[in-house]
């Protein structure tokens, strides 16, 4: 009997059965793509030893040539599926530039017909260079070579045989389920539906349907009968609303393009109307409108709905099942937030439940029986989110699950009330599709890929899910002598995003964020190109690199402790140290003298702060909602995005010591991040007009905006100048977001 037919592997709570292509956790199947499963088998077979990348590529793809990024993505998927061991350590270790090592103790069980042999493989020590190891027997604690210990205890052997027989009895059915689901998730992600049909609605056999192909969808809603889909299209900062008939693919614009931000989108229960909420720079108060599904004159329903500046929880609206009532948010005079119910025409408001200022709520969805509303709650103090329900009659509330997420971007009840679908992320950067079972509260991740899902809607009548899937590909570019017309790429490779750049002051290297490793990490590359070096690894999500003025240190954000904080490391990736410890921080910048770090907070409202690099107490610089700080070249001023008393966002110039704005500047389309120009005379930012991103500058003297780059295609995600502005580094590429339909059984 060969290895695949006769060997099982056990580690932690897992049992791996290659012959049945099955991974179990505490007896429950864990879904993996075929190639991720083969990668896991290869790593487990080599437990404790270094598995070279070339070796793994040959084992997993024996007849094909594929990029290393495919292997990295498999390892990334495995890490997400397996989580960490009881000791808090990852199961898979990355050996930079060489390969991977499986770290857990592995028990190998061999089926020899009339007997079972059990072997223990325990990694006690390993070196990255040689791959040699010693193993320790868990029973005796002595160092031994891998050995076979025959199981002579009759009761133990009988129990093991009974369990294996039971598994083989249902193996064919499980394998069939795996094959059916594999057809669905090709090119889509890992769908965790196998063997759990008592809790999860299985996907129909067949590929998910891509409904739009423009790459510019941002929000989506599907009618209750699943026949119509409405989505927002972003065209160079102007957003319009479109309705598409699913069966015929006919498309009609129902709300004309305008420079506005859409916050919510939903159908009325009868499918005749679309409700949407919008705001703009000139009209910052959030307003709810109604428009006929096939177009017409929009009707204003409600004004002054609540929203959050950092968009951690978006304002939404939800209908009762009978279509007679809507739920939405109101903010009180003391900044408390209330879940409110009114008639469908906006009359007869009443409060269901109220939350204090340090908690935000949103993404509420009415249960199919009309008795309760489920919604997401964000605790700003801990920077974590969960799901809660409130009966509509008495306003009491209780958690629907004990699990926490960094981000929740959508909720929808299943039509039978057995659970909710959700867009959520363990980190704050990528959302996937989850399901929460009701009333048990058990949460299962249904997709597991490197894409971001930014919108969802569930058709209750047809059980069809519409999602907006975002796919990004980017590389690092360099413009010598600050001449954007001569810009050239210095990193390359398919299916990865190198999308945040920071120049080393002397212009010799570029530090950047990339997902090339299968996770979000910080890398560095020479300005002449060549082989990049990975600086962070196996330590959470790492983003937003910034290089110190002397070129010795790098600031970055990492959520390795569970909350995004500012970290510092040497330019070679050593001496990684946490610098902040609040509820969450973002967008750090050095002062020109290298003595201070300026950043914005993630909390009840974003504000700008600074902290000494050498350590000390943080100093608050703004008391109004503000974010994206950047320090002037002379170190005397800070520019940031700033919300005025009317709720509109502008660019504010404040003293480095803090206080009221010295100057307020207008801008065109909303920027995601701002920078001072090297001469200190203007603020630069990326403008996505007409679907192509270019860098604009806004002079401090109030003069007309100027276009610094003239790219005709693609997007610019970030940029940075070397010292004295001699060269410009950019992250450029493509980002497509389209509506995808996934059909569920009733």
Secondary structure as the mmCIF struct_conf table of DSSP 4:
data_model
#
loop_
_struct_conf.conf_type_id
_struct_conf.id
_struct_conf.beg_label_comp_id
_struct_conf.beg_label_asym_id
_struct_conf.beg_label_seq_id
_struct_conf.end_label_comp_id
_struct_conf.end_label_asym_id
_struct_conf.end_label_seq_id
HELX_RH_AL_P HELX_RH_AL_P1 UNK A 3 UNK A 6
STRN STRN1 UNK A 7 UNK A 11
TURN_TY1_P TURN_TY1_P1 UNK A 12 UNK A 13
STRN STRN2 UNK A 14 UNK A 17
HELX_RH_3T_P HELX_RH_3T_P1 UNK A 18 UNK A 20
TURN_TY1_P TURN_TY1_P2 UNK A 21 UNK A 21
STRN STRN3 UNK A 22 UNK A 25
TURN_TY1_P TURN_TY1_P3 UNK A 26 UNK A 27
STRN STRN4 UNK A 28 UNK A 29
HELX_RH_AL_P HELX_RH_AL_P2 UNK A 34 UNK A 45
TURN_TY1_P TURN_TY1_P4 UNK A 46 UNK A 48
BEND BEND1 UNK A 49 UNK A 49
STRN STRN5 UNK A 50 UNK A 52
HELX_RH_AL_P HELX_RH_AL_P3 UNK A 53 UNK A 60
BEND BEND2 UNK A 61 UNK A 61
TURN_TY1_P TURN_TY1_P5 UNK A 62 UNK A 63
HELX_RH_AL_P HELX_RH_AL_P4 UNK A 68 UNK A 82
STRN STRN6 UNK A 84 UNK A 84
TURN_TY1_P TURN_TY1_P6 UNK A 86 UNK A 87
BEND BEND3 UNK A 88 UNK A 88
STRN STRN7 UNK A 90 UNK A 90
BEND BEND4 UNK A 91 UNK A 91
STRN STRN8 UNK A 92 UNK A 95
TURN_TY1_P TURN_TY1_P7 UNK A 96 UNK A 98
STRN STRN9 UNK A 99 UNK A 102
BEND BEND5 UNK A 104 UNK A 104
STRN STRN10 UNK A 106 UNK A 111
BEND BEND6 UNK A 113 UNK A 114
STRN STRN11 UNK A 116 UNK A 121
STRN STRN12 UNK A 123 UNK A 126
TURN_TY1_P TURN_TY1_P8 UNK A 128 UNK A 130
STRN STRN13 UNK A 133 UNK A 136
TURN_TY1_P TURN_TY1_P9 UNK A 138 UNK A 140
STRN STRN14 UNK A 143 UNK A 144
STRN STRN15 UNK A 147 UNK A 150
HELX_RH_AL_P HELX_RH_AL_P5 UNK A 154 UNK A 169
TURN_TY1_P TURN_TY1_P10 UNK A 170 UNK A 170
HELX_RH_AL_P HELX_RH_AL_P6 UNK A 171 UNK A 185
TURN_TY1_P TURN_TY1_P11 UNK A 186 UNK A 188
TURN_TY1_P TURN_TY1_P12 UNK A 194 UNK A 195
TURN_TY1_P TURN_TY1_P13 UNK A 197 UNK A 199
BEND BEND7 UNK A 200 UNK A 200
HELX_LH_PP_P HELX_LH_PP_P1 UNK A 201 UNK A 202
STRN STRN16 UNK A 203 UNK A 203
HELX_LH_PP_P HELX_LH_PP_P2 UNK A 204 UNK A 204
BEND BEND8 UNK A 205 UNK A 206
HELX_LH_PP_P HELX_LH_PP_P3 UNK A 207 UNK A 208
STRN STRN17 UNK A 209 UNK A 210
BEND BEND9 UNK A 214 UNK A 215
STRN STRN18 UNK A 216 UNK A 216
STRN STRN19 UNK A 217 UNK A 222
TURN_TY1_P TURN_TY1_P14 UNK A 224 UNK A 225
BEND BEND10 UNK A 226 UNK A 227
STRN STRN20 UNK A 228 UNK A 235
TURN_TY1_P TURN_TY1_P15 UNK A 236 UNK A 237
STRN STRN21 UNK A 238 UNK A 245
TURN_TY1_P TURN_TY1_P16 UNK A 246 UNK A 248
STRN STRN22 UNK A 251 UNK A 258
BEND BEND11 UNK A 259 UNK A 259
STRN STRN23 UNK A 261 UNK A 267
TURN_TY1_P TURN_TY1_P17 UNK A 269 UNK A 270
BEND BEND12 UNK A 271 UNK A 272
STRN STRN24 UNK A 273 UNK A 279
BEND BEND13 UNK A 281 UNK A 282
BEND BEND14 UNK A 285 UNK A 285
STRN STRN25 UNK A 286 UNK A 292
TURN_TY1_P TURN_TY1_P18 UNK A 293 UNK A 294
STRN STRN26 UNK A 299 UNK A 305
TURN_TY1_P TURN_TY1_P19 UNK A 309 UNK A 310
BEND BEND15 UNK A 312 UNK A 313
STRN STRN27 UNK A 318 UNK A 319
TURN_TY1_P TURN_TY1_P20 UNK A 321 UNK A 322
BEND BEND16 UNK A 323 UNK A 324
STRN STRN28 UNK A 325 UNK A 331
TURN_TY1_P TURN_TY1_P21 UNK A 333 UNK A 334
BEND BEND17 UNK A 335 UNK A 335
STRN STRN29 UNK A 337 UNK A 343
TURN_TY1_P TURN_TY1_P22 UNK A 344 UNK A 345
BEND BEND18 UNK A 346 UNK A 346
BEND BEND19 UNK A 348 UNK A 348
STRN STRN30 UNK A 350 UNK A 355
TURN_TY1_P TURN_TY1_P23 UNK A 357 UNK A 358
STRN STRN31 UNK A 359 UNK A 366
TURN_TY1_P TURN_TY1_P24 UNK A 368 UNK A 369
BEND BEND20 UNK A 370 UNK A 371
STRN STRN32 UNK A 372 UNK A 379
TURN_TY1_P TURN_TY1_P25 UNK A 380 UNK A 383
STRN STRN33 UNK A 384 UNK A 391
TURN_TY1_P TURN_TY1_P26 UNK A 392 UNK A 394
STRN STRN34 UNK A 397 UNK A 399
BEND BEND21 UNK A 400 UNK A 400
BEND BEND22 UNK A 402 UNK A 402
STRN STRN35 UNK A 405 UNK A 405
BEND BEND23 UNK A 406 UNK A 406
STRN STRN36 UNK A 407 UNK A 413
TURN_TY1_P TURN_TY1_P27 UNK A 415 UNK A 416
BEND BEND24 UNK A 417 UNK A 418
STRN STRN37 UNK A 419 UNK A 425
BEND BEND25 UNK A 426 UNK A 429
STRN STRN38 UNK A 432 UNK A 437
TURN_TY1_P TURN_TY1_P28 UNK A 438 UNK A 440
STRN STRN39 UNK A 443 UNK A 445
BEND BEND26 UNK A 449 UNK A 451
STRN STRN40 UNK A 452 UNK A 459
TURN_TY1_P TURN_TY1_P29 UNK A 460 UNK A 463
STRN STRN41 UNK A 464 UNK A 480
TURN_TY1_P TURN_TY1_P30 UNK A 481 UNK A 482
HELX_RH_3T_P HELX_RH_3T_P2 UNK A 484 UNK A 486
STRN STRN42 UNK A 488 UNK A 489
BEND BEND27 UNK A 490 UNK A 490
BEND BEND28 UNK A 494 UNK A 495
STRN STRN43 UNK A 497 UNK A 497
STRN STRN44 UNK A 498 UNK A 503
TURN_TY1_P TURN_TY1_P31 UNK A 505 UNK A 506
BEND BEND29 UNK A 507 UNK A 508
STRN STRN45 UNK A 509 UNK A 514
TURN_TY1_P TURN_TY1_P32 UNK A 516 UNK A 517
BEND BEND30 UNK A 518 UNK A 519
STRN STRN46 UNK A 521 UNK A 526
TURN_TY1_P TURN_TY1_P33 UNK A 527 UNK A 528
STRN STRN47 UNK A 529 UNK A 534
BEND BEND31 UNK A 538 UNK A 540
STRN STRN48 UNK A 542 UNK A 547
TURN_TY1_P TURN_TY1_P34 UNK A 549 UNK A 550
BEND BEND32 UNK A 551 UNK A 552
STRN STRN49 UNK A 553 UNK A 558
TURN_TY1_P TURN_TY1_P35 UNK A 560 UNK A 561
BEND BEND33 UNK A 562 UNK A 563
STRN STRN50 UNK A 565 UNK A 570
TURN_TY1_P TURN_TY1_P36 UNK A 571 UNK A 572
BEND BEND34 UNK A 573 UNK A 573
BEND BEND35 UNK A 575 UNK A 575
STRN STRN51 UNK A 577 UNK A 578
BEND BEND36 UNK A 582 UNK A 583
STRN STRN52 UNK A 585 UNK A 590
TURN_TY1_P TURN_TY1_P37 UNK A 592 UNK A 593
BEND BEND37 UNK A 594 UNK A 595
STRN STRN53 UNK A 596 UNK A 601
BEND BEND38 UNK A 603 UNK A 605
STRN STRN54 UNK A 608 UNK A 612
TURN_TY1_P TURN_TY1_P38 UNK A 613 UNK A 614
STRN STRN55 UNK A 619 UNK A 620
BEND BEND39 UNK A 623 UNK A 625
STRN STRN56 UNK A 626 UNK A 631
TURN_TY1_P TURN_TY1_P39 UNK A 633 UNK A 634
BEND BEND40 UNK A 635 UNK A 636
STRN STRN57 UNK A 637 UNK A 643
TURN_TY1_P TURN_TY1_P40 UNK A 645 UNK A 646
BEND BEND41 UNK A 647 UNK A 647
STRN STRN58 UNK A 649 UNK A 655
TURN_TY1_P TURN_TY1_P41 UNK A 656 UNK A 657
BEND BEND42 UNK A 660 UNK A 660
BEND BEND43 UNK A 662 UNK A 662
STRN STRN59 UNK A 663 UNK A 665
BEND BEND44 UNK A 668 UNK A 669
HELX_LH_PP_P HELX_LH_PP_P4 UNK A 670 UNK A 671
BEND BEND45 UNK A 672 UNK A 672
STRN STRN60 UNK A 674 UNK A 676
TURN_TY1_P TURN_TY1_P42 UNK A 678 UNK A 679
BEND BEND46 UNK A 680 UNK A 681
STRN STRN61 UNK A 682 UNK A 687
HELX_RH_3T_P HELX_RH_3T_P3 UNK A 689 UNK A 691
STRN STRN62 UNK A 694 UNK A 699
TURN_TY1_P TURN_TY1_P43 UNK A 700 UNK A 701
BEND BEND47 UNK A 702 UNK A 702
STRN STRN63 UNK A 706 UNK A 707
BEND BEND48 UNK A 713 UNK A 714
STRN STRN64 UNK A 715 UNK A 721
HELX_LH_PP_P HELX_LH_PP_P5 UNK A 722 UNK A 722
HELX_RH_3T_P HELX_RH_3T_P4 UNK A 723 UNK A 725
BEND BEND49 UNK A 726 UNK A 726
STRN STRN65 UNK A 727 UNK A 743
STRN STRN66 UNK A 744 UNK A 744
#
